[in-house]
Amino acid sequence: MSALLLEPWHRMLSAMPFAWTQYEFMRLALLAVLFISPLLGAMGTVVVSNRLAFFSEAIGHAAFTGIALGVMFGLADPMWSMIPFALVLTLIITWIRRRGGLSSDTAIGLVMSFTVSLGIVLLSRGGDFARYTNFLIGDMLAVTGGDVAWLAILALAILALFFFFFNRLLLASMSPALARSRARHSGAAELAFASALAMVVTFSLPWIGILVINALLILPAAAARNLASNTAQFFVWSVGISLAAGVIGLVVSFYASSAAGATIVLAAMAIYVLTFAVRRPASS
Amino acid sequence: MPIWPPWKKIWPRCAKLSADDLVAVWFSRLLMFPAHVITTSHRAVSHHGIAPHRCGECCTTLRDVGARVGGRSVLEHVDLHLHCGELTAVIGENGAGKTTLVRCLLGEIPHSGEVHFLDAARRRPDSPAIGYVPQHSSFDKDAPVSVLDLFAFSLSSRPACLGLSSAVREQAREGLSRTGAEHLLHRRVGALSGGELQRVLLGLALTPVPNILVLDEPMSGVDHSGREQFYELLSRLRREYDLAVLLVSHDLATLARFADRLVFLDRHIVCEGPPAEVLRDPRVRAAFSLEPLS
């Protein structure tokens, strides 16, 4: 099914006069980047505005335990244990934050160190940890046609959810008290977004890598913040920068034979430095 | 001044009213009912800039309200009536429970006792329309959010990142015009001065026109002349829209001139009444280090 749908894509790209478009894995990787990077760029606007950067970092790192659970249950694809585990963790972190007592970053820090250590202990039993280093740096070239189909469905569902809650989340980022006085369910919006974020981060981990995934969420939005003076500009810049960094990074990684995820992050970082140089003055 | 329709000459402030609204208002005057009993809604009238009658009814009642934060009682046995068209100011020392009282009213934290909202038509609305002006120091000064975006976040469900509807632009312009801040529509929220941001937030709180307006320390970080202007604006608006206003503030000198009623809070209500009376109370003078009266 997905092979049939992807046929025109392969034909179009292989007709291009570039060395990298002649390889099927690169064409699939490009397609995945075209879905993932705008999605991460869009969600990044809320992550940066609502100060969820540490949360998304923690969700990424918690994947260690998610993978370990998958291995223990003998699942063929650890994704089936990683995503439920990330969702459970989102609930736990939200619950701890809501209950108060602990500051948000302390709560997230505790949960993160626990899940990382538990995951490493489980995976390293018998000295076999090296098998899982792929998850650390990611493997963009392992994308299959089936993955791309799943990714497309996930991206559409998450974007719909994202747009539905966008206004409430941004109002809460400006002033939580004002948001609560306006809409009674900003708590529900935050939980829904955190769950969607956990799913996206976990789903794209095997390709981009646990160590660098968070940078792809934060850098485009942080760069866009340097340029934008209203929300529409913020969104368009963030998605655009993310897309540009994704494509540039992927192509560079082909010629440099480097890991695609980290190369994309470097491209995004370069764009961030450029925007920092031309950023708008603080008073306008 | 326009000659036709004739009511614009007699009653210029009606210029924007539709004919059937106008008939309803006049009819109600004839029967000596408050206008909003006859018109479809109270808001339809005040929305167009007409001053309805002061209804004189109690809008909001707090009965024996108490609240605990972190297992500690911070508010006890608070009985308070907030009337339409009246500016009630809550004063008290730090930790006296002022902000907790506001949070109870907004339904943010659980409380004992009862809070009843009575709208102008004397129904009890399930979700009272509260206009809330938060402390502006809490705002993110760096965010790429314009004043227009802030209105869109609050009023519309269409995601502001995909462009704004003309309805939201119109509502924002109208809201800002109530506080004389239309010129700030496209400015970035973080680039506004304290006084400008306060006008924007007040305009937002008045869109749509609420039953009760709650302001939490609105004047922290605003200079003296800015305060005077803001309180004058607030006084005018509460008369114009017949609003019940609850204000939490430290600014005793200015409040004495603009508030209709002062409430001195120290976990419970120590004393309340007209400003001149409350400011003579020795407990208030001691708390705010005013010289004792001879």
Interface residues (C-beta under 8 A of the other chain):
Chain A: A42 T45 S49 G100 F163 F164 F166 N167 R168 L170 L171 S173 M174 S175 P176 A177 L178 R180 S181 R182 R184 A224 R225 A228 S229 N230 T231 A232 Q233 F234 F235 V236 A282 S283 S284
Chain B: G70 L106 G107 E108 S127 I130 Y132 P134 Q135 S138 F139 D140 D142 A143 P144 V145 S146 L148 D149 L150 A152 F153 S154 S156 S157 R158 P159 A160 C161 L162 G163 L164 H186 R188 V189 G190 A191 L201 V214 D216
